Amino acid sequence: MPDFWRNSGFHLLARDRAGRLAPTDDFLRAYLLRPEIRPIEESGPGERALHAALLDAPDRAVSERELEAIEDPDTRFNYRVLLDFLARLRRAGSVEACYAGIFAEESVRVPPLFLDQLAQIVLRNVLDGVDDPLEARAGELFFREQKASVEGGAIMLADLETVEMHASGSAYGALGRLIVEAQAPLKSATLEVLDEGNAVLYWERDQRHDLVLAINYGRAGLAALARVLERWVRHLVGVEVSVTPLRQVEDARWSWHVGLDAQSTAILNDLWRGVEVDSGRMRQLLALFRLEFADAALMRRDLAGKPVYLALAMDEANVVRMKPQNLLTNLPLAAHS
């Protein structure tokens, strides 16, 4: 089984009996080595002393006096944010419980960067042992923004950071940047489309983020995304569901829906309320799914046995920012009624 996402921190964690990921000292140390925290040449003795002490014992308590001894106020703020986050991890006992707990609160106080990192680690656990590279590429939607291209009926998702890197010329080094700055034509980047025939390429390039995923109805990429959604719900929510791609929703009186991002949530809400949605907003919808519970008894009594419709959309700039936490907080579970 090929390994992948080695930069996620997954390999620094330990599985508990339930198959969830328990934080270790090495995992906590990895956060202390991030560039926002690691001391630099200008760092003072107070900052260096605290950093060294935490590397030695990353789960130690930090006093207010130690924090105040950090000379730079921005660094002091970064430490407060990081230490609060690491304390959450330790209290939760697992990455999964920490992730779910963050969204169980009234407001989210954890930086988006940490949320994306947690989502990636959870997905790496969810996909461990899965041999379909298309599922791994589809999983990237859960924690990396995508740039959508919709032309000639084809719906392609490319990694946003990679697209922007090519557009800026930085992918071509100093010469590329000079060409861009001179506003001369720059050869567009050719990003390869991942499909069943060449899917094995993903294992060699999983951390390059330069493979495009086609999510047209009927394409293998969309089916792979549906399977990842199933695995995500099974692992984090603890219920068996089936997720089926749809060409369109033919249920005029659907009972429940979950948007997988802010745009699809707003569009589905308007459609459900009977508000007219113009063609421009409708074109933002990229994918539709039907989610069904294997055990209807786990659903709210008034919705038992009814399908839940899911949607994925792009914003006005053709960017897809998925919110996988919506599947934790918005499913019609009996326990939440």
N, C-alpha and C positions, 0 to 999 in steps of 0.2 A: 504494500500500500504506500503510494508516494506521500511524502511529508509536504506540508505547505504552511504558509503564514508563520514562518519561524520567528518573525520579528514581533509577533503579537504578545509574547509573554506566556503563551499557553504551556510551553514546556517547563516553565518555572513553577507551575502549580501542581497540587496533588489532588487526586480524586478521592472524595469520601465514599461511604458505602452506597449512597444514593446516586452516585455518578456525577455529582456536582463538584465544582472546582474550589478547593480550599486554598486560601492565600498562604504562602510560605515566606520566610525571611528573605530568600533570594528574590522573590517576586516584588516584595516591598522595596528592596534595595534598588531594583531596576528603576523605580520612580525617582529615587534620589540621584540617579545618574543622568536624568533628563537635563537638557541644556538650560532650562529655566531655573534649575535648582543647583546644578553642579557648580562649585566655586570657580571663579575666573581669577585672572591675575590681580584685578583690583579689589577682590573680596577681602574684607577685614577679618581680624582674629575671632570675633564673635561668631560670624557666619561659618568660618572654617571649623571652629570648635564644635558647633552644633552638627554640622554635616558629618564630621568624623565620628561623633558619638552615635549618630543615627545609622551610619554604615555599620558600625560595630554591633548595634542592637536596634534594628529598625522598628521594633514594636515597643520601644521604651516610651514612657510618658515624657512630654516636653513641657517645661514650666514656662509661665509667662515671662519670667526673668530671662530665660534663654532666648525666647523670641525677641524680646526687646533689645537684646544684645546684638542682634543682626543690624549692621550699620546702614545698609541701603533699604529705604522704605519699600521699594518695589519688590525686592527680594524677600523682605519680611512678609509682605502680603502674599507672595507666592507660597511661602512656607505655611502660612495659616491655611490657605486653600488646600494645599497638598496634605497636610497633617489631618485636616478634617475629613478628607476623602479616605485616607488610609485608615483612620479610626472607624469609619463606616464599614470598610471592608472587614476589619477585624471583628467588629460587633456582629456583622451579618453572618460570618462564618463561611460563606461561599460567595463566589463572584455572582452566581445567579440570584441568590437571595439579596445581595447588595443592589443589583440592577433593578430587580422588581421592587425593592423597598424604596428606592429613590422616587419611583413614579406612583407609589402608594401615598406619598405625602401631598399636601395641598399645593405646594409650589416646589419646583425643581431648583435646587441650589447648587447642583454639581455642574461644572463647566462642560460644554458640549464635547470638548476633546476627550475628557474622561469617559463620557457616556459612549462615544464611538469606540473607544478602546475596550470598554466592557462588552459592548455588543459584538465586537470582533472575537473576543476571547470566548464568549458564550457560543457563538457560531462555530468557532473552531472545535469546541467540545461537541456540539450538536452534529457536526459533519465528520467527526473522527471515525475512520473506517469506511466512509462513503467513497466509492471508487469512480464516481461520475464527475469529471472536471467541470462540466456545465453547472452542476449544483454549487461547486465552490465559487465559480465566477458569479453566479446569481446571488450568492451569499454576500458578495461585496456591496450590493445595494443597501444592505442593512447598516453599513457604517462608512461608506464612501459615496460622496455626491457624484451624480452621473450627468453627463450632457447628452440630451436626446436629439436625434436626427430623424425627422419624419419626412421622407421623400419617396414618391412613387409607391406609396403603400407600405414601404419598409420602415420599421421602427427599430432604430439602433441606439444602444446605450454605450457611451464611451466614458471612461473615467474623467471627471471634470478637471482634476488637477493635472492629469497628463495632457488633456486637450489644451489647457491654458499654458502649460509649459511649452508645447509646440508652437502655439500662437505667438508667444513672446519671443521666440527664437532661442530660448535658453536650451532647448533640446539639441541645438546645433552648435553649442559652445559660443565663444566670443565672436566668431565670424557671424553666426546667426543673429546675435544681438545687434551687431553693427548693421546688418541688412535691414532688420526691423526698424531700428532707429532712423535709418536713411529713407524709410518708407518705400524701399524697393520691393518688388515682388519676391515673396518667399515661398519656396516649394512647400505645398501643404503636406502635412504628415499623413502617411498611409498606415492606418491602424487596421490590423487584421481582424476579420470577423470570425469569432469562435462558433463552430457548429459541430455537429456529430462527426463529420469527416476529419476534422483537425483538432478535436477537443483535447487530445493528449498534450498539445502544446502548452496548455495551462500549467501543467506541473513544472515545466521548465521556466515559466515566466510569471509565476503567481505573484511576485512582489514587484514586478515592473508595471503592472496596471496598464498595459498597452493592448489589451485584447477587447474587442467590441462584442457585446451580447445582443443578438437579435431577439426581440420579444414579440414579434408578430403572432397573431392567433394561428395556432397550428405548428409553430416552430418549436424546436427542442429546447431553446432557451427559456421560453415561457413555461413549458412543462416543468423544467428544472426549478424555476422560481416557485412554482406551485408546491413542489415537493419540499423545498426549503421552508416555506411557510408552514407546511404540515409539521415538519420536524421541530421548528421553533415553538409552536403552540404545544406540541406534545411534551417537550422538555421543560418549558418554563411555566406553562399553565397546568400541565398534568392531565390533559384530556386528549383523546384520539379524535382527530378530525380528518376529513378529506377535502382537498382544495382542487377545484376543477376550473381551468381557464374557460372563459366565455367569449363569444363574439359580441354578444349584447345581452342585456338583461331584458327578458321577455315577461317578467313578472310585474305587471302594472301595479300590484298592491303589495309590494314587498314589505316585510315587517321590520327588518333590521339590516344595518349596513355598517361597515367600518372602512374609513378611508385610511390608506397606508401612508398618507402625507397630508400636509395642510390643504393643498389645492383640491385633491380628490375628496377630502372630507367636506369642504365647502360646497363642491359641486353636487355630491350625493345628498347633502342636507337640503339643498335647494330643490333638487329633483323630487325628493321624498315629500317636501312640503307643497309641491305643485308650483313652485316659482319658475318662471320661464328662464331657461339658460341659453344664452346666445351661442351661435355656432362657433365663435372664437374660443369660448371657454370649453365647449364640448370637445374641441380638437385637442385640448390639453390632456384629455383622458387617454392613457396609453394602453392600459390593460384592465380587464375585468375578471373576477373570479367568483365562484360559488363555494362557500365553505359550509360543510355539513358535519354535525356531531355524530360520532358513532353511537353514542348513548344519549338519546334525547332527554333522559331523566336528569342529565347534568345541566340542562338549560333552564332558564326561567320558565315557569309553568305556562305562562301565556304565550311563549314562543317555542315551546317544545316541538321538535320535528320540523320546524321551518328553517329554510336556508338563510345564511348570512351572506350578504354580497360584499365583496371587497373591490377596491379600485386603486390603481396607481396612476398618478398624473405628473405632469411637468408644470413648472411655473411659466410666466411670460417670457423668461429668458431661456426657456427650454432646459431648465435644470431640474433634476429629480432629487429631492431630499426626503428619503424615506424615513418614516417614524415607526420602527418595528415595535416600540412600546405600546402603540395603539392596540396591538393584539393581546396585550396583557391587561389593559384597563377597560377596553370597550366591548369585549365579547359578552353575550347575554348569559352569563353563568348563573346557575341557581343560587349559589352562595352570595351573589351580589344583588339579588332581588330584594 
